[in-house]
């Protein structure tokens, strides 16, 4: 069974840092784009950072200069290093991956992790 499992969320003071991880598991042929999204209470889910299989990265304006996305293809894992955290970064963070799978034929499917809570508060 294919799944994405996130870890690394928690409570941190303003100005602090957290590192999120998301590991994909299951019968995966390859992974295309991987990314991090977040959803704050009462708001829509928004993109934070995306990294392609070739290493091209896009950040939301709110993440530029503070967050760093990276991936380890051998471990099928994507990371989000978050520095200089602000209260407005408080949200549930979700990882997302575009996977190439096989079940009689090749196909692509997008998976989401279960979400991890990040709370920035003094």
Buried (B, 14 or more C-beta within 10 A) or exposed (E): EEEBBBEBBEEBEEEBEBBBBBBBEEEBEEBEBBBBBBBBEEEEBEBBBBBBBEEEEBBBEBBEEBBBBBBEEEEBBBBBBBEEBEEEBBBBBBBBBBBBBEEEEEEEEEBBBEBBEBBBEE
